[in-house]
Amino acid sequence: MADAELKQKVEELIAANPVLLFMKGTPEMPRCGFSMRVVQALDAMDVEYGAIDVLPALQPLREVTAEISDWQTFPQLYVNGELLGGADIVEEMFDSGELAEALGVEQPEAAPPPAAAAGPAQAPPLQIE
Amino acid sequence: MIEAALPGAAVEVVDETGGGDHLRATVTAAQFEGLSRIDQHRLVKAAVKARFDDGAIHALSVKTAVPGS
């Protein structure tokens, strides 16, 4: 059973952020290659997004997202309340133009830049007891 | 494990680091027909969940396709 309070917090975050990324580390300092790839794709899209570092509560968050989305690995990108997927799916969608469509932006011409572009809106850190 | 869960699927698994824990799986299966990408990935990940749970797999990259696409 996932922690009920944490699950509610996560659901609130998903509802409050049109684009929300659960990742390992932060957009300024990703701590995993997959998370970094999603950050690069989002930065190339030049959209505002919330980012949650899952590392402080990795296992509890796995349990929560397993219940919410039947998905336990990170990164996870939620757009308008729906899980799009992890790094592989986000990259495929980036290449096909589906990501731009889901985000409501124009497809960028170039491949994602290596360094982070516009800073994303940082969601307040999760308070984990 | 993927082949057991998805009989008839064409599965290719590559060890990305040589350590056996960072894998890339390319799976082509008729069972994916009509499923969204994320549902296709869920099927593959469910098939190898035991290896994630016991820590044998640390990271899995998944690429899915439907035969003939």
N, CA and C atoms of all chains as a GROMACS GRO file, in nm:
protein
  594
    1MET      N    1   0.086  -0.120   0.000
    1MET     CA    2   0.000   0.000   0.000
    1MET      C    3   0.089   0.124   0.000
    2ALA      N    4   0.061   0.210  -0.094
    2ALA     CA    5   0.139   0.334  -0.099
    2ALA      C    6   0.094   0.426   0.014
    3ASP      N    7   0.185   0.511   0.058
    3ASP     CA    8   0.155   0.608   0.162
    3ASP      C    9   0.044   0.702   0.113
    4ALA      N   10  -0.068   0.704   0.186
    4ALA     CA   11  -0.186   0.777   0.138
    4ALA      C   12  -0.162   0.927   0.128
    5GLU      N   13  -0.088   0.979   0.226
    5GLU     CA   14  -0.064   1.124   0.227
    5GLU      C   15   0.026   1.163   0.110
    6LEU      N   16   0.126   1.079   0.086
    6LEU     CA   17   0.217   1.108  -0.025
    6LEU      C   18   0.144   1.098  -0.158
    7LYS      N   19   0.058   0.996  -0.168
    7LYS     CA   20  -0.017   0.976  -0.291
    7LYS      C   21  -0.106   1.098  -0.318
    8GLN      N   22  -0.169   1.150  -0.214
    8GLN     CA   23  -0.255   1.266  -0.233
    8GLN      C   24  -0.174   1.386  -0.278
    9LYS      N   25  -0.056   1.402  -0.218
    9LYS     CA   26   0.032   1.512  -0.254
    9LYS      C   27   0.072   1.501  -0.401
   10VAL      N   28   0.105   1.381  -0.443
   10VAL     CA   29   0.146   1.359  -0.582
   10VAL      C   30   0.031   1.391  -0.675
   11GLU      N   31  -0.089   1.344  -0.640
   11GLU     CA   32  -0.206   1.371  -0.725
   11GLU      C   33  -0.231   1.520  -0.736
   12GLU      N   34  -0.213   1.592  -0.624
   12GLU     CA   35  -0.231   1.738  -0.627
   12GLU      C   36  -0.129   1.804  -0.719
   13LEU      N   37  -0.005   1.757  -0.711
   13LEU     CA   38   0.100   1.814  -0.796
   13LEU      C   39   0.070   1.790  -0.943
   14ILE      N   40   0.025   1.669  -0.975
   14ILE     CA   41  -0.006   1.637  -1.114
   14ILE      C   42  -0.120   1.726  -1.164
   15ALA      N   43  -0.217   1.748  -1.077
   15ALA     CA   44  -0.331   1.832  -1.118
   15ALA      C   45  -0.291   1.978  -1.130
   16ALA      N   46  -0.196   2.022  -1.049
   16ALA     CA   47  -0.161   2.164  -1.044
   16ALA      C   48  -0.062   2.206  -1.152
   17ASN      N   49   0.010   2.112  -1.209
   17ASN     CA   50   0.112   2.144  -1.308
   17ASN      C   51   0.076   2.088  -1.445
   18PRO      N   52   0.056   2.173  -1.546
   18PRO     CA   53   0.023   2.120  -1.679
   18PRO      C   54   0.131   2.027  -1.732
   19VAL      N   55   0.255   2.059  -1.696
   19VAL     CA   56   0.365   1.971  -1.736
   19VAL      C   57   0.445   1.943  -1.610
   20LEU      N   58   0.454   1.816  -1.572
   20LEU     CA   59   0.522   1.781  -1.448
   20LEU      C   60   0.615   1.663  -1.471
   21LEU      N   61   0.739   1.682  -1.429
   21LEU     CA   62   0.838   1.578  -1.448
   21LEU      C   63   0.886   1.525  -1.314
   22PHE      N   64   0.869   1.394  -1.293
   22PHE     CA   65   0.930   1.328  -1.179
   22PHE      C   66   1.064   1.276  -1.228
   23MET      N   67   1.172   1.320  -1.165
   23MET     CA   68   1.304   1.284  -1.215
   23MET      C   69   1.400   1.257  -1.102
   24LYS      N   70   1.514   1.200  -1.137
   24LYS     CA   71   1.619   1.178  -1.038
   24LYS      C   72   1.713   1.298  -1.046
   25GLY      N   73   1.715   1.374  -0.937
   25GLY     CA   74   1.795   1.496  -0.939
   25GLY      C   75   1.707   1.614  -0.980
   26THR      N   76   1.773   1.721  -1.025
   26THR     CA   77   1.701   1.842  -1.065
   26THR      C   78   1.735   1.874  -1.209
   27PRO      N   79   1.653   1.961  -1.274
   27PRO     CA   80   1.686   1.996  -1.413
   27PRO      C   81   1.826   2.058  -1.426
   28GLU      N   82   1.869   2.129  -1.322
   28GLU     CA   83   2.004   2.187  -1.327
   28GLU      C   84   2.109   2.080  -1.306
   29MET      N   85   2.074   1.977  -1.232
   29MET     CA   86   2.169   1.868  -1.204
   29MET      C   87   2.098   1.733  -1.204
   30PRO      N   88   2.070   1.678  -1.322
   30PRO     CA   89   2.008   1.546  -1.326
   30PRO      C   90   2.105   1.441  -1.273
   31ARG      N   91   2.051   1.343  -1.203
   31ARG     CA   92   2.138   1.241  -1.147
   31ARG      C   93   2.124   1.108  -1.218
   32CYS      N   94   2.067   1.111  -1.336
   32CYS     CA   95   2.052   0.987  -1.411
   32CYS      C   96   2.039   1.023  -1.557
   33GLY      N   97   2.098   0.938  -1.643
   33GLY     CA   98   2.098   0.966  -1.786
   33GLY      C   99   1.960   0.978  -1.846
   34PHE      N  100   1.867   0.893  -1.800
   34PHE     CA  101   1.731   0.897  -1.855
   34PHE      C  102   1.664   1.028  -1.818
   35SER      N  103   1.681   1.069  -1.692
   35SER     CA  104   1.620   1.195  -1.649
   35SER      C  105   1.678   1.311  -1.728
   36MET      N  106   1.808   1.304  -1.753
   36MET     CA  107   1.872   1.413  -1.828
   36MET      C  108   1.813   1.423  -1.968
   37ARG      N  109   1.785   1.307  -2.030
   37ARG     CA  110   1.731   1.309  -2.165
   37ARG      C  111   1.595   1.376  -2.171
   38VAL      N  112   1.512   1.352  -2.069
   38VAL     CA  113   1.380   1.415  -2.070
   38VAL      C  114   1.394   1.564  -2.048
   39VAL      N  115   1.482   1.603  -1.958
   39VAL     CA  116   1.506   1.747  -1.935
   39VAL      C  117   1.550   1.815  -2.064
   40GLN      N  118   1.639   1.750  -2.137
   40GLN     CA  119   1.686   1.809  -2.263
   40GLN      C  120   1.573   1.825  -2.363
   41ALA      N  121   1.488   1.725  -2.372
   41ALA     CA  122   1.375   1.734  -2.466
   41ALA      C  123   1.282   1.847  -2.425
   42LEU      N  124   1.252   1.858  -2.296
   42LEU     CA  125   1.162   1.963  -2.249
   42LEU      C  126   1.224   2.101  -2.269
   43ASP      N  127   1.353   2.112  -2.244
   43ASP     CA  128   1.419   2.242  -2.262
   43ASP      C  129   1.418   2.282  -2.409
   44ALA      N  130   1.432   2.184  -2.497
   44ALA     CA  131   1.428   2.214  -2.641
   44ALA      C  132   1.289   2.266  -2.680
   45MET      N  133   1.188   2.221  -2.607
   45MET     CA  134   1.051   2.262  -2.634
   45MET      C  135   1.023   2.402  -2.579
   46ASP      N  136   1.111   2.445  -2.487
   46ASP     CA  137   1.096   2.578  -2.428
   46ASP      C  138   0.960   2.597  -2.360
   47VAL      N  139   0.920   2.498  -2.282
   47VAL     CA  140   0.796   2.510  -2.206
   47VAL      C  141   0.829   2.520  -2.059
   48GLU      N  142   0.736   2.577  -1.982
   48GLU     CA  143   0.753   2.578  -1.838
   48GLU      C  144   0.710   2.443  -1.785
   49TYR      N  145   0.783   2.390  -1.690
   49TYR     CA  146   0.739   2.265  -1.630
   49TYR      C  147   0.782   2.257  -1.485
   50GLY      N  148   0.706   2.180  -1.409
   50GLY     CA  149   0.744   2.153  -1.271
   50GLY      C  150   0.834   2.031  -1.268
   51ALA      N  151   0.929   2.031  -1.177
   51ALA     CA  152   1.020   1.917  -1.167
   51ALA      C  153   1.028   1.872  -1.022
   52ILE      N  154   1.009   1.744  -1.000
   52ILE     CA  155   1.017   1.687  -0.866
   52ILE      C  156   1.133   1.590  -0.861
   53ASP      N  157   1.221   1.609  -0.766
   53ASP     CA  158   1.333   1.516  -0.745
   53ASP      C  159   1.282   1.399  -0.662
   54VAL      N  160   1.283   1.280  -0.720
   54VAL     CA  161   1.227   1.165  -0.649
   54VAL      C  162   1.326   1.099  -0.556
   55LEU      N  163   1.454   1.136  -0.567
   55LEU     CA  164   1.556   1.063  -0.491
   55LEU      C  165   1.534   1.066  -0.339
   56PRO      N  166   1.487   1.174  -0.280
   56PRO     CA  167   1.468   1.171  -0.133
   56PRO      C  168   1.364   1.070  -0.086
   57ALA      N  169   1.276   1.026  -0.176
   57ALA     CA  170   1.170   0.934  -0.132
   57ALA      C  171   1.143   0.834  -0.243
   58LEU      N  172   1.248   0.771  -0.292
   58LEU     CA  173   1.238   0.692  -0.415
   58LEU      C  174   1.138   0.578  -0.404
   59GLN      N  175   1.157   0.492  -0.302
   59GLN     CA  176   1.068   0.375  -0.293
   59GLN      C  177   0.923   0.414  -0.265
   60PRO      N  178   0.898   0.506  -0.169
   60PRO     CA  179   0.759   0.548  -0.148
   60PRO      C  180   0.696   0.606  -0.275
   61LEU      N  181   0.772   0.682  -0.350
   61LEU     CA  182   0.716   0.740  -0.473
   61LEU      C  183   0.692   0.633  -0.578
   62ARG      N  184   0.777   0.532  -0.584
   62ARG     CA  185   0.752   0.421  -0.678
   62ARG      C  186   0.618   0.358  -0.647
   63GLU      N  187   0.591   0.339  -0.517
   63GLU     CA  188   0.465   0.275  -0.479
   63GLU      C  189   0.347   0.363  -0.517
   64VAL      N  190   0.362   0.492  -0.498
   64VAL     CA  191   0.253   0.585  -0.531
   64VAL      C  192   0.225   0.585  -0.681
   65THR      N  193   0.329   0.598  -0.761
   65THR     CA  194   0.305   0.603  -0.905
   65THR      C  195   0.261   0.468  -0.959
   66ALA      N  196   0.302   0.360  -0.893
   66ALA     CA  197   0.253   0.228  -0.935
   66ALA      C  198   0.102   0.225  -0.922
   67GLU      N  199   0.050   0.285  -0.814
   67GLU     CA  200  -0.095   0.285  -0.795
   67GLU      C  201  -0.164   0.385  -0.887
   68ILE      N  202  -0.101   0.501  -0.906
   68ILE     CA  203  -0.167   0.604  -0.989
   68ILE      C  204  -0.160   0.569  -1.137
   69SER      N  205  -0.043   0.526  -1.184
   69SER     CA  206  -0.023   0.510  -1.329
   69SER      C  207   0.028   0.373  -1.371
   70ASP      N  208   0.038   0.280  -1.277
   70ASP     CA  209   0.090   0.149  -1.312
   70ASP      C  210   0.230   0.163  -1.376
   71TRP      N  211   0.312   0.248  -1.313
   71TRP     CA  212   0.446   0.274  -1.368
   71TRP      C  213   0.536   0.306  -1.250
   72GLN      N  214   0.649   0.233  -1.240
   72GLN     CA  215   0.730   0.255  -1.120
   72GLN      C  216   0.870   0.306  -1.143
   73THR      N  217   0.905   0.329  -1.269
   73THR     CA  218   1.042   0.377  -1.290
   73THR      C  219   1.039   0.526  -1.321
   74PHE      N  220   1.150   0.590  -1.296
   74PHE     CA  221   1.160   0.733  -1.322
   74PHE      C  222   1.270   0.757  -1.422
   75PRO      N  223   1.260   0.860  -1.507
   75PRO     CA  224   1.168   0.973  -1.500
   75PRO      C  225   1.027   0.941  -1.549
   76GLN      N  226   0.930   1.022  -1.508
   76GLN     CA  227   0.794   1.013  -1.557
   76GLN      C  228   0.748   1.153  -1.594
   77LEU      N  229   0.698   1.167  -1.714
   77LEU     CA  230   0.650   1.298  -1.758
   77LEU      C  231   0.499   1.297  -1.766
   78TYR      N  232   0.436   1.384  -1.688
   78TYR     CA  233   0.290   1.398  -1.689
   78TYR      C  234   0.255   1.526  -1.763
   79VAL      N  235   0.163   1.517  -1.859
   79VAL     CA  236   0.116   1.636  -1.928
   79VAL      C  237  -0.035   1.641  -1.914
   80ASN      N  238  -0.084   1.753  -1.858
   80ASN     CA  239  -0.228   1.768  -1.835
   80ASN      C  240  -0.287   1.649  -1.761
   81GLY      N  241  -0.216   1.606  -1.658
   81GLY     CA  242  -0.270   1.502  -1.572
   81GLY      C  243  -0.250   1.360  -1.620
   82GLU      N  244  -0.186   1.346  -1.737
   82GLU     CA  245  -0.171   1.211  -1.791
   82GLU      C  246  -0.024   1.173  -1.805
   83LEU      N  247   0.009   1.050  -1.768
   83LEU     CA  248   0.147   1.005  -1.783
   83LEU      C  249   0.175   0.980  -1.931
   84LEU      N  250   0.274   1.053  -1.986
   84LEU     CA  251   0.314   1.027  -2.124
   84LEU      C  252   0.409   0.908  -2.128
   85GLY      N  253   0.500   0.904  -2.032
   85GLY     CA  254   0.594   0.792  -2.029
   85GLY      C  255   0.727   0.833  -1.972
   86GLY      N  256   0.824   0.745  -1.994
   86GLY     CA  257   0.960   0.772  -1.948
   86GLY      C  258   1.045   0.826  -2.061
   87ALA      N  259   1.177   0.815  -2.042
   87ALA     CA  260   1.270   0.877  -2.137
   87ALA      C  261   1.252   0.825  -2.279
   88ASP      N  262   1.239   0.692  -2.294
   88ASP     CA  263   1.229   0.635  -2.429
   88ASP      C  264   1.110   0.692  -2.504
   89ILE      N  265   0.994   0.688  -2.436
   89ILE     CA  266   0.872   0.734  -2.502
   89ILE      C  267   0.879   0.884  -2.531
   90VAL      N  268   0.928   0.960  -2.435
   90VAL     CA  269   0.936   1.106  -2.456
   90VAL      C  270   1.026   1.138  -2.574
   91GLU      N  271   1.136   1.066  -2.585
   91GLU     CA  272   1.225   1.091  -2.700
   91GLU      C  273   1.161   1.053  -2.831
   92GLU      N  274   1.091   0.940  -2.836
   92GLU     CA  275   1.023   0.900  -2.958
   92GLU      C  276   0.920   1.003  -2.996
   93MET      N  277   0.848   1.052  -2.895
   93MET     CA  278   0.746   1.152  -2.923
   93MET      C  279   0.810   1.284  -2.965
   94PHE      N  280   0.927   1.314  -2.908
   94PHE     CA  281   0.998   1.435  -2.949
   94PHE      C  282   1.032   1.426  -3.097
   95ASP      N  283   1.087   1.313  -3.138
   95ASP     CA  284   1.127   1.295  -3.278
   95ASP      C  285   1.008   1.298  -3.372
   96SER      N  286   0.895   1.243  -3.328
   96SER     CA  287   0.781   1.232  -3.419
   96SER      C  288   0.696   1.358  -3.422
   97GLY      N  289   0.721   1.449  -3.327
   97GLY     CA  290   0.639   1.570  -3.322
   97GLY      C  291   0.522   1.557  -3.225
   98GLU      N  292   0.502   1.435  -3.172
   98GLU     CA  293   0.389   1.416  -3.082
   98GLU      C  294   0.407   1.491  -2.952
   99LEU      N  295   0.532   1.507  -2.908
   99LEU     CA  296   0.555   1.577  -2.783
   99LEU      C  297   0.517   1.725  -2.796
  100ALA      N  298   0.559   1.784  -2.908
  100ALA     CA  299   0.523   1.925  -2.932
  100ALA      C  300   0.372   1.940  -2.932
  101GLU      N  301   0.306   1.842  -2.996
  101GLU     CA  302   0.160   1.847  -3.004
  101GLU      C  303   0.098   1.836  -2.866
  102ALA      N  304   0.150   1.742  -2.785
  102ALA     CA  305   0.095   1.721  -2.651
  102ALA      C  306   0.115   1.846  -2.565
  103LEU      N  307   0.227   1.915  -2.587
  103LEU     CA  308   0.258   2.032  -2.506
  103LEU      C  309   0.196   2.157  -2.562
  104GLY      N  310   0.146   2.149  -2.686
  104GLY     CA  311   0.084   2.267  -2.746
  104GLY      C  312   0.185   2.371  -2.791
  105VAL      N  313   0.303   2.323  -2.833
  105VAL     CA  314   0.406   2.416  -2.881
  105VAL      C  315   0.449   2.375  -3.020
  106GLU      N  316   0.532   2.459  -3.078
  106GLU     CA  317   0.582   2.425  -3.212
  106GLU      C  318   0.699   2.329  -3.202
  107GLN      N  319   0.706   2.242  -3.297
  107GLN     CA  320   0.817   2.147  -3.302
  107GLN      C  321   0.946   2.224  -3.326
  108PRO      N  322   1.045   2.213  -3.236
  108PRO     CA  323   1.171   2.283  -3.260
  108PRO      C  324   1.244   2.221  -3.378
  109GLU      N  325   1.326   2.300  -3.444
  109GLU     CA  326   1.391   2.250  -3.564
  109GLU      C  327   1.513   2.166  -3.532
  110ALA      N  328   1.589   2.215  -3.432
  110ALA     CA  329   1.715   2.145  -3.406
  110ALA      C  330   1.695   2.037  -3.301
  111ALA      N  331   1.793   1.952  -3.286
  111ALA     CA  332   1.792   1.851  -3.181
  111ALA      C  333   1.810   1.922  -3.047
  112PRO      N  334   1.773   1.856  -2.934
  112PRO     CA  335   1.786   1.922  -2.804
  112PRO      C  336   1.929   1.969  -2.779
  113PRO      N  337   1.945   2.091  -2.724
  113PRO     CA  338   2.080   2.138  -2.695
  113PRO      C  339   2.140   2.063  -2.578
  114PRO      N  340   2.271   2.050  -2.570
  114PRO     CA  341   2.333   1.976  -2.460
  114PRO      C  342   2.314   2.045  -2.325
  115ALA      N  343   2.318   2.179  -2.321
  115ALA     CA  344   2.303   2.248  -2.192
  115ALA      C  345   2.159   2.291  -2.173
  116ALA      N  346   2.115   2.307  -2.049
  116ALA     CA  347   1.977   2.349  -2.022
  116ALA      C  348   1.956   2.490  -2.075
  117ALA      N  349   1.840   2.514  -2.134
  117ALA     CA  350   1.808   2.647  -2.189
  117ALA      C  351   1.732   2.727  -2.084
  118ALA      N  352   1.609   2.770  -2.109
  118ALA     CA  353   1.531   2.848  -2.012
  118ALA      C  354   1.508   2.767  -1.887
  119GLY      N  355   1.520   2.831  -1.772
  119GLY     CA  356   1.501   2.757  -1.647
  119GLY      C  357   1.357   2.715  -1.631
  120PRO      N  358   1.329   2.593  -1.587
  120PRO     CA  359   1.191   2.551  -1.564
  120PRO      C  360   1.139   2.606  -1.432
  121ALA      N  361   1.009   2.614  -1.418
  121ALA     CA  362   0.950   2.656  -1.290
  121ALA      C  363   0.970   2.540  -1.192
  122GLN      N  364   1.035   2.567  -1.081
  122GLN     CA  365   1.063   2.460  -0.987
  122GLN      C  366   0.943   2.444  -0.895
  123ALA      N  367   0.880   2.328  -0.893
  123ALA     CA  368   0.772   2.304  -0.799
  123ALA      C  369   0.830   2.298  -0.659
  124PRO      N  370   0.753   2.336  -0.557
  124PRO     CA  371   0.806   2.330  -0.419
  124PRO      C  372   0.846   2.187  -0.386
  125PRO      N  373   0.955   2.168  -0.313
  125PRO     CA  374   0.998   2.032  -0.283
  125PRO      C  375   0.892   1.957  -0.202
  126LEU      N  376   0.882   1.827  -0.223
  126LEU     CA  377   0.788   1.745  -0.146
  126LEU      C  378   0.837   1.738  -0.004
  127GLN      N  379   0.748   1.759   0.092
  127GLN     CA  380   0.787   1.741   0.232
  127GLN      C  381   0.765   1.595   0.263
  128ILE      N  382   0.872   1.523   0.285
  128ILE     CA  383   0.859   1.381   0.317
  128ILE      C  384   0.888   1.365   0.466
  129GLU      N  385   0.794   1.303   0.536
  129GLU     CA  386   0.818   1.284   0.681
  129GLU      C  387   0.912   1.168   0.700
  130MET      N  388   1.256  -1.373  -2.061
  130MET     CA  389   1.139  -1.341  -1.978
  130MET      C  390   1.036  -1.267  -2.063
  131ILE      N  391   1.087  -1.182  -2.151
  131ILE     CA  392   0.996  -1.107  -2.237
  131ILE      C  393   0.928  -1.202  -2.334
  132GLU      N  394   1.007  -1.296  -2.387
  132GLU     CA  395   0.949  -1.392  -2.482
  132GLU      C  396   0.843  -1.478  -2.416
  133ALA      N  397   0.862  -1.509  -2.287
  133ALA     CA  398   0.763  -1.591  -2.217
  133ALA      C  399   0.633  -1.513  -2.200
  134ALA      N  400   0.645  -1.386  -2.171
  134ALA     CA  401   0.526  -1.304  -2.149
  134ALA      C  402   0.456  -1.268  -2.279
  135LEU      N  403   0.535  -1.259  -2.386
  135LEU     CA  404   0.480  -1.220  -2.516
  135LEU      C  405   0.518  -1.325  -2.618
  136PRO      N  406   0.447  -1.436  -2.619
  136PRO     CA  407   0.484  -1.545  -2.711
  136PRO      C  408   0.481  -1.499  -2.855
  137GLY      N  409   0.585  -1.536  -2.927
  137GLY     CA  410   0.589  -1.499  -3.069
  137GLY      C  411   0.658  -1.367  -3.094
  138ALA      N  412   0.692  -1.296  -2.986
  138ALA     CA  413   0.755  -1.165  -3.007
  138ALA      C  414   0.900  -1.181  -3.052
  139ALA      N  415   0.945  -1.086  -3.130
  139ALA     CA  416   1.087  -1.081  -3.165
  139ALA      C  417   1.153  -0.990  -3.062
  140VAL      N  418   1.246  -1.044  -2.987
  140VAL     CA  419   1.306  -0.967  -2.878
  140VAL      C  420   1.456  -0.960  -2.897
  141GLU      N  421   1.509  -0.842  -2.884
  141GLU     CA  422   1.654  -0.828  -2.888
  141GLU      C  423   1.695  -0.748  -2.766
  142VAL      N  424   1.785  -0.803  -2.688
  142VAL     CA  425   1.829  -0.734  -2.567
  142VAL      C  426   1.978  -0.708  -2.577
  143VAL      N  427   2.015  -0.585  -2.554
  143VAL     CA  428   2.156  -0.547  -2.560
  143VAL      C  429   2.200  -0.500  -2.422
  144ASP      N  430   2.314  -0.549  -2.379
  144ASP     CA  431   2.370  -0.506  -2.252
  144ASP      C  432   2.451  -0.380  -2.280
  145GLU      N  433   2.405  -0.268  -2.225
  145GLU     CA  434   2.470  -0.143  -2.264
  145GLU      C  435   2.604  -0.118  -2.198
  146THR      N  436   2.623  -0.174  -2.079
  146THR     CA  437   2.748  -0.144  -2.009
  146THR      C  438   2.838  -0.265  -1.993
  147GLY      N  439   2.788  -0.382  -2.026
  147GLY     CA  440   2.868  -0.503  -2.004
  147GLY      C  441   2.850  -0.557  -1.863
  148GLY      N  442   2.778  -0.484  -1.780
  148GLY     CA  443   2.762  -0.528  -1.642
  148GLY      C  444   2.632  -0.603  -1.619
  149GLY      N  445   2.550  -0.611  -1.725
  149GLY     CA  446   2.426  -0.688  -1.713
  149GLY      C  447   2.312  -0.613  -1.648
  150ASP      N  448   2.336  -0.489  -1.608
  150ASP     CA  449   2.227  -0.421  -1.537
  150ASP      C  450   2.169  -0.301  -1.610
  151HIS      N  451   2.233  -0.259  -1.720
  151HIS     CA  452   2.176  -0.151  -1.803
  151HIS      C  453   2.143  -0.213  -1.937
  152LEU      N  454   2.017  -0.239  -1.960
  152LEU     CA  455   1.980  -0.313  -2.081
  152LEU      C  456   1.896  -0.229  -2.175
  153ARG      N  457   1.904  -0.265  -2.302
  153ARG     CA  458   1.816  -0.205  -2.401
  153ARG      C  459   1.741  -0.319  -2.468
  154ALA      N  460   1.609  -0.314  -2.462
  154ALA     CA  461   1.529  -0.420  -2.524
  154ALA      C  462   1.451  -0.364  -2.641
  155THR      N  463   1.464  -0.430  -2.754
  155THR     CA  464   1.383  -0.394  -2.871
  155THR      C  465   1.286  -0.508  -2.893
  156VAL      N  466   1.158  -0.478  -2.883
  156VAL     CA  467   1.058  -0.585  -2.888
  156VAL      C  468   0.956  -0.557  -2.998
  157THR      N  469   0.939  -0.653  -3.086
  157THR     CA  470   0.837  -0.643  -3.189
  157THR      C  471   0.736  -0.753  -3.162
  158ALA      N  472   0.613  -0.714  -3.138
  158ALA     CA  473   0.513  -0.815  -3.103
  158ALA      C  474   0.376  -0.779  -3.157
  159ALA      N  475   0.309  -0.880  -3.207
  159ALA     CA  476   0.173  -0.857  -3.257
  159ALA      C  477   0.081  -0.815  -3.143
  160GLN      N  478   0.116  -0.856  -3.021
  160GLN     CA  479   0.033  -0.821  -2.905
  160GLN      C  480   0.027  -0.670  -2.883
  161PHE      N  481   0.122  -0.595  -2.944
  161PHE     CA  482   0.124  -0.451  -2.925
  161PHE      C  483   0.023  -0.379  -3.014
  162GLU      N  484  -0.032  -0.455  -3.109
  162GLU     CA  485  -0.124  -0.394  -3.206
  162GLU      C  486  -0.234  -0.316  -3.134
  163GLY      N  487  -0.250  -0.190  -3.170
  163GLY     CA  488  -0.360  -0.112  -3.113
  163GLY      C  489  -0.330  -0.051  -2.976
  164LEU      N  490  -0.216  -0.085  -2.918
  164LEU     CA  491  -0.185  -0.029  -2.786
  164LEU      C  492  -0.106   0.098  -2.799
  165SER      N  493  -0.126   0.190  -2.706
  165SER     CA  494  -0.044   0.310  -2.705
  165SER      C  495   0.099   0.271  -2.669
  166ARG      N  496   0.192   0.362  -2.702
  166ARG     CA  497   0.333   0.334  -2.671
  166ARG      C  498   0.349   0.300  -2.524
  167ILE      N  499   0.282   0.376  -2.439
  167ILE     CA  500   0.304   0.355  -2.297
  167ILE      C  501   0.250   0.220  -2.253
  168ASP      N  502   0.140   0.175  -2.311
  168ASP     CA  503   0.088   0.042  -2.277
  168ASP      C  504   0.180  -0.067  -2.329
  169GLN      N  505   0.239  -0.045  -2.446
  169GLN     CA  506   0.335  -0.142  -2.498
  169GLN      C  507   0.455  -0.154  -2.401
  170HIS      N  508   0.503  -0.037  -2.357
  170HIS     CA  509   0.616  -0.038  -2.265
  170HIS      C  510   0.579  -0.104  -2.134
  171ARG      N  511   0.453  -0.080  -2.088
  171ARG     CA  512   0.409  -0.141  -1.961
  171ARG      C  513   0.415  -0.293  -1.972
  172LEU      N  514   0.376  -0.348  -2.087
  172LEU     CA  515   0.379  -0.493  -2.104
  172LEU      C  516   0.522  -0.546  -2.092
  173VAL      N  517   0.614  -0.477  -2.156
  173VAL     CA  518   0.753  -0.523  -2.152
  173VAL      C  519   0.807  -0.513  -2.010
  174LYS      N  520   0.778  -0.403  -1.943
  174LYS     CA  521   0.832  -0.384  -1.809
  174LYS      C  522   0.769  -0.483  -1.711
  175ALA      N  523   0.640  -0.514  -1.731
  175ALA     CA  524   0.577  -0.612  -1.643
  175ALA      C  525   0.645  -0.748  -1.658
  176ALA      N  526   0.688  -0.780  -1.780
  176ALA     CA  527   0.752  -0.908  -1.805
  176ALA      C  528   0.884  -0.922  -1.730
  177VAL      N  529   0.953  -0.812  -1.708
  177VAL     CA  530   1.084  -0.822  -1.642
  177VAL      C  531   1.083  -0.765  -1.501
  178LYS      N  532   0.964  -0.744  -1.447
  178LYS     CA  533   0.952  -0.679  -1.316
  178LYS      C  534   1.032  -0.750  -1.209
  179ALA      N  535   1.035  -0.882  -1.213
  179ALA     CA  536   1.106  -0.957  -1.110
  179ALA      C  537   1.254  -0.919  -1.106
  180ARG      N  538   1.313  -0.893  -1.222
  180ARG     CA  539   1.455  -0.858  -1.227
  180ARG      C  540   1.478  -0.715  -1.178
  181PHE      N  541   1.377  -0.630  -1.192
  181PHE     CA  542   1.387  -0.494  -1.138
  181PHE      C  543   1.379  -0.503  -0.987
  182ASP      N  544   1.283  -0.584  -0.940
  182ASP     CA  545   1.260  -0.594  -0.796
  182ASP      C  546   1.379  -0.652  -0.724
  183ASP      N  547   1.449  -0.749  -0.784
  183ASP     CA  548   1.562  -0.807  -0.712
  183ASP      C  549   1.693  -0.733  -0.741
  184GLY      N  550   1.682  -0.626  -0.817
  184GLY     CA  551   1.800  -0.541  -0.838
  184GLY      C  552   1.892  -0.585  -0.950
  185ALA      N  553   1.856  -0.695  -1.018
  185ALA     CA  554   1.945  -0.743  -1.125
  185ALA      C  555   1.950  -0.643  -1.240
  186ILE      N  556   1.836  -0.582  -1.267
  186ILE     CA  557   1.831  -0.479  -1.371
  186ILE      C  558   1.822  -0.342  -1.303
  187HIS      N  559   1.911  -0.255  -1.341
  187HIS     CA  560   1.910  -0.121  -1.285
  187HIS      C  561   1.839  -0.024  -1.377
  188ALA      N  562   1.859  -0.044  -1.506
  188ALA     CA  563   1.796   0.046  -1.603
  188ALA      C  564   1.761  -0.032  -1.727
  189LEU      N  565   1.643  -0.004  -1.780
  189LEU     CA  566   1.599  -0.074  -1.901
  189LEU      C  567   1.545   0.027  -2.001
  190SER      N  568   1.606   0.029  -2.118
  190SER     CA  569   1.557   0.112  -2.226
  190SER      C  570   1.469   0.024  -2.313
  191VAL      N  571   1.352   0.073  -2.349
  191VAL     CA  572   1.259  -0.012  -2.424
  191VAL      C  573   1.222   0.053  -2.555
  192LYS      N  574   1.227  -0.024  -2.660
  192LYS     CA  575   1.177   0.021  -2.789
  192LYS      C  576   1.081  -0.085  -2.839
  193THR      N  577   0.960  -0.042  -2.873
  193THR     CA  578   0.860  -0.140  -2.915
  193THR      C  579   0.816  -0.114  -3.059
  194ALA      N  580   0.769  -0.218  -3.122
  194ALA     CA  581   0.717  -0.202  -3.257
  194ALA      C  582   0.615  -0.312  -3.283
  195VAL      N  583   0.526  -0.283  -3.375
  195VAL     CA  584   0.429  -0.383  -3.419
  195VAL      C  585   0.482  -0.444  -3.547
  196PRO      N  586   0.470  -0.575  -3.566
  196PRO     CA  587   0.525  -0.637  -3.688
  196PRO      C  588   0.468  -0.572  -3.812
  197GLY      N  589   0.558  -0.549  -3.909
  197GLY     CA  590   0.512  -0.493  -4.035
  197GLY      C  591   0.513  -0.340  -4.036
  198SER      N  592   0.544  -0.280  -3.920
  198SER     CA  593   0.544  -0.132  -3.920
  198SER      C  594   0.682  -0.079  -3.956
   0.00000   0.00000   0.00000
